[in-house]
Amino acid sequence: LIWEPLSPPDRAHGARQEITLTFAKPRAATNGFLVARVATGLWGSQMIRKFSQLRGTALNDWYARIDTSATQAEALRQWNFREELYALQVSVEEPTGWTLRGVLPGGGPFLAAERVVRLDMSHVRGDSVRIRIRPPYGFWALNSFALAYHTAGQFRVTTLTPIAARTSDGRDVLADLVSSDERYYEMPHTGDYGFVRYVAPPLAPGMTRTVFAHARGYYRLHLDPATPPDTTTLARLFATPDAAAAFAAEQFAQKFPHAMAAH
């Protein structure tokens, strides 16, 4: 079961929902691990394209600035942190009020990924803890939340380096994927894929194995805009808190007027 408010808000309800989660807490616990299975909402993922289209013929120049300027990249990161479109702030209620204690990253729109966020609970009193999230309408799909207070028992971490990597058309790209650097296996066409192979270590007696893929990469939308950049709208989205969620609601209403009437 996925909770995803598809209809945009009206003016009376603002741009966000507010959800408070209450969990039991051992009195001595000073840390907790929020285990959340969440995804980017389908409309939120479509808005990435719309936000990019607003840059018009200046889109590639903007890409270049983000790639080469630490200041520009940090400004984009701070905007996303403030708007919470693709990263969700997690606050814990303490005696002094709500305190930001973690950030929940988003993911793809079709499969909810499980995230674990460590939360400082050293200031929480009593045998329960309240956690707050404030997702903007249309940008999040939430499946489940749980809270753990203890890590697993004995475990062993083995980091593996790939021994082979080939593309769907047979090219050897091991040198591109063996380390974190400026080399990438680029997949410009829908349907491109690759195979990466590792040598698995022997199973340890009495233990089970879990495999994590630790990957880095990026993507760019297939856009070739021919219109001038909409500098007025872009300036409003970046200068005004929650303007991006309100803009997304306007776009939803234009595309799905019958859904708005039902709402």
C-alpha positions as CSV (number, residue, x, y, z in Angstrom):
1,L,0.0,0.0,0.0
2,I,1.5,3.3,-1.1
3,W,0.4,6.7,0.3
4,E,0.7,9.3,-2.4
5,P,-1.5,12.4,-2.5
6,L,-1.8,12.8,-6.3
7,S,-4.2,15.8,-6.3
8,P,-2.5,19.2,-5.7
9,P,-3.6,21.3,-2.8
10,D,-6.0,24.2,-2.9
11,R,-4.9,27.6,-1.5
12,A,-6.4,26.8,1.9
13,H,-4.1,23.8,2.4
14,G,-0.8,25.1,1.3
15,A,1.8,23.1,-0.6
16,R,2.6,20.3,1.9
17,Q,1.2,17.6,4.0
18,E,2.5,17.1,7.5
19,I,2.9,13.6,8.9
20,T,3.9,12.7,12.5
21,L,5.1,9.2,13.3
22,T,5.1,8.0,16.9
23,F,7.3,5.1,18.0
24,A,8.0,3.4,21.3
25,K,11.5,4.1,22.6
26,P,13.7,2.4,25.2
27,R,14.4,5.1,27.8
28,A,18.1,4.6,27.5
29,A,18.3,4.8,23.7
30,T,20.3,7.7,22.4
31,N,20.2,6.8,18.7
32,G,17.6,5.3,16.4
33,F,17.6,4.1,12.8
34,L,14.7,5.2,10.8
35,V,14.0,2.5,8.1
36,A,11.8,4.0,5.4
37,R,10.6,2.6,2.1
38,V,9.8,5.6,0.0
39,A,10.0,6.8,-3.6
40,T,9.7,9.9,-5.7
41,G,6.0,10.4,-6.7
42,L,5.2,9.8,-10.4
43,W,4.1,13.5,-10.9
44,G,7.2,14.7,-9.0
45,S,9.4,12.7,-11.4
46,Q,7.7,14.2,-14.4
47,M,8.3,17.7,-13.0
48,I,12.0,17.2,-13.3
49,R,11.5,17.4,-17.1
50,K,9.3,20.5,-16.7
51,F,11.8,22.3,-14.4
52,S,14.5,21.5,-17.0
53,Q,12.4,22.8,-19.9
54,L,12.0,26.1,-18.2
55,R,15.7,26.7,-18.9
56,G,15.0,26.5,-22.7
57,T,18.0,27.1,-24.9
58,A,20.2,27.8,-21.9
59,L,19.8,24.3,-20.5
60,N,23.2,23.0,-21.6
61,D,24.9,26.1,-20.3
62,W,23.3,25.5,-16.9
63,Y,24.4,21.8,-17.0
64,A,28.0,23.1,-17.6
65,R,27.8,25.5,-14.7
66,I,26.6,22.8,-12.3
67,D,29.4,20.5,-13.5
68,T,32.2,23.0,-13.1
69,S,31.1,25.4,-10.3
70,A,31.0,24.2,-6.7
71,T,29.0,27.4,-5.8
72,Q,26.4,26.6,-8.4
73,A,26.2,23.0,-7.4
74,E,25.8,23.9,-3.7
75,A,23.1,26.4,-4.5
76,L,21.1,23.7,-6.3
77,R,21.7,21.3,-3.4
78,Q,20.5,23.9,-0.9
79,W,17.4,24.7,-3.0
80,N,16.5,21.0,-3.1
81,F,17.0,20.7,0.6
82,R,14.7,23.7,1.3
83,E,12.0,22.6,-1.1
84,E,12.1,18.9,-0.1
85,L,11.1,17.8,-3.6
86,Y,13.6,15.0,-3.9
87,A,15.1,14.9,-0.4
88,L,12.9,14.9,2.7
89,Q,13.9,16.4,6.0
90,V,13.3,14.3,9.1
91,S,12.7,16.1,12.4
92,V,12.6,14.7,15.9
93,E,10.5,16.3,18.7
94,E,12.7,17.4,21.6
95,P,11.9,19.4,24.7
96,T,12.8,22.6,22.8
97,G,10.6,21.7,19.8
98,W,11.2,20.0,16.4
99,T,14.8,19.6,15.5
100,L,16.2,18.5,12.1
101,R,18.0,15.2,12.7
102,G,18.3,13.6,9.2
103,V,17.5,13.7,5.5
104,L,15.7,11.0,3.6
105,P,16.8,10.8,-0.1
106,G,14.3,10.1,-2.8
107,G,14.6,7.5,-5.6
108,G,12.9,6.4,-8.8
109,P,9.1,6.7,-9.2
110,F,8.3,3.0,-9.9
111,L,10.0,1.2,-7.1
112,A,10.2,2.3,-3.5
113,A,13.7,1.8,-2.1
114,E,14.5,1.1,1.5
115,R,16.6,3.8,3.2
116,V,18.1,3.8,6.7
117,V,18.7,7.2,8.4
118,R,20.5,7.4,11.7
119,L,18.7,9.8,14.1
120,D,20.2,11.4,17.2
121,M,17.7,10.9,20.1
122,S,19.9,11.8,23.0
123,H,17.6,14.8,23.8
124,V,14.3,12.9,23.7
125,R,12.7,12.2,27.1
126,G,10.3,9.5,27.9
127,D,9.4,6.1,26.4
128,S,8.2,7.3,23.0
129,V,9.6,9.4,20.2
130,R,7.8,11.5,17.6
131,I,9.2,12.0,14.1
132,R,7.9,14.6,11.6
133,I,8.1,14.8,7.8
134,R,6.5,17.5,5.6
135,P,6.3,16.1,2.0
136,P,5.2,18.6,-0.7
137,Y,2.1,17.5,-2.5
138,G,2.7,15.3,-5.6
139,F,6.4,14.6,-5.0
140,W,6.5,11.6,-2.7
141,A,5.1,8.1,-2.5
142,L,5.4,6.6,1.0
143,N,5.2,2.8,1.6
144,S,6.4,2.1,5.2
145,F,8.4,3.4,8.2
146,A,10.0,1.6,11.1
147,L,12.4,2.4,13.8
148,A,15.3,0.3,15.1
149,Y,17.5,1.0,18.1
150,H,20.2,-1.7,17.8
151,T,22.5,-2.7,14.9
152,A,22.9,-6.3,14.0
153,G,25.2,-8.6,15.9
154,Q,28.5,-9.8,14.5
155,F,28.9,-8.9,10.8
156,R,31.7,-8.7,8.3
157,V,32.0,-6.3,5.4
158,T,34.0,-7.3,2.3
159,T,34.4,-4.7,-0.5
160,L,34.7,-6.3,-3.9
161,T,36.3,-4.9,-7.0
162,P,34.8,-5.9,-10.4
163,I,36.8,-8.3,-12.5
164,A,34.8,-7.7,-15.7
165,A,32.4,-5.2,-17.1
166,R,30.9,-5.4,-20.6
167,T,28.2,-3.4,-22.3
168,S,25.1,-4.8,-24.0
169,D,27.0,-4.7,-27.4
170,G,30.1,-6.4,-25.9
171,R,32.4,-3.5,-25.2
172,D,34.9,-3.8,-22.3
173,V,34.2,-0.9,-19.9
174,L,36.0,-2.3,-16.8
175,A,38.4,0.6,-16.7
176,D,35.5,3.0,-16.7
177,L,33.7,1.3,-13.8
178,V,36.5,0.1,-11.5
179,S,36.9,3.3,-9.5
180,S,35.2,6.6,-8.5
181,D,36.6,9.0,-11.0
182,E,35.6,11.1,-14.1
183,R,35.2,8.0,-16.3
184,Y,31.7,6.7,-16.9
185,Y,29.9,4.0,-18.9
186,E,27.5,6.3,-20.8
187,M,24.2,4.8,-21.9
188,P,22.6,7.4,-24.2
189,H,19.9,5.1,-25.7
190,T,16.8,3.6,-24.0
191,G,17.5,-0.1,-23.6
192,D,21.3,0.2,-23.0
193,Y,22.6,-2.1,-20.3
194,G,25.7,-3.8,-19.1
195,F,27.0,-6.7,-17.0
196,V,29.5,-6.3,-14.1
197,R,31.1,-9.5,-12.7
198,Y,32.7,-10.1,-9.3
199,V,34.5,-13.0,-7.5
200,A,32.3,-13.8,-4.5
201,P,34.2,-14.7,-1.3
202,P,33.3,-18.0,0.3
203,L,30.4,-18.0,2.7
204,A,31.3,-17.9,6.4
205,P,30.1,-20.8,8.5
206,G,26.9,-19.9,10.4
207,M,26.4,-16.6,8.6
208,T,24.2,-15.3,5.8
209,R,25.1,-13.0,3.0
210,T,23.6,-9.7,1.9
211,V,24.9,-8.0,-1.2
212,F,24.9,-4.2,-1.7
213,A,25.6,-2.5,-5.0
214,H,27.6,0.7,-4.2
215,A,27.3,2.7,-7.4
216,R,27.8,6.3,-8.5
217,G,26.5,8.0,-11.6
218,Y,24.2,10.6,-13.1
219,Y,21.7,11.1,-15.8
220,R,20.5,13.9,-18.1
221,L,17.1,14.1,-19.7
222,H,16.8,13.8,-23.5
223,L,15.8,17.4,-24.2
224,D,16.6,19.8,-27.1
225,P,14.6,22.9,-26.1
226,A,14.2,25.6,-28.7
227,T,12.4,28.2,-26.6
228,P,14.1,31.0,-24.6
229,P,14.6,30.4,-20.9
230,D,11.7,31.4,-18.7
231,T,13.8,33.5,-16.3
232,T,10.8,35.0,-14.5
233,T,9.4,31.6,-13.4
234,L,12.9,30.3,-12.6
235,A,13.7,33.3,-10.4
236,R,10.4,32.8,-8.5
237,L,10.9,29.1,-8.0
238,F,14.4,29.6,-6.5
239,A,13.6,32.7,-4.5
240,T,10.2,31.8,-2.9
241,P,9.8,28.8,-0.5
242,D,7.3,26.2,-1.7
243,A,6.9,28.0,-5.1
244,A,8.1,24.8,-6.9
245,A,5.4,22.7,-5.3
246,A,2.8,25.3,-6.1
247,F,4.0,25.5,-9.7
248,A,3.8,21.7,-9.9
249,A,0.2,21.9,-8.7
250,E,-0.6,24.5,-11.4
251,Q,0.9,22.2,-14.0
252,F,-1.1,19.2,-12.7
253,A,-4.4,21.2,-12.9
254,Q,-3.7,22.2,-16.5
255,K,-3.0,18.6,-17.5
256,F,-5.7,16.9,-15.5
257,P,-8.6,19.4,-15.1
258,H,-11.1,16.6,-14.4
259,A,-9.0,15.3,-11.4
260,M,-9.1,18.8,-10.0
261,A,-12.8,19.0,-10.4
262,A,-13.1,15.7,-8.5
263,H,-10.9,17.0,-5.8
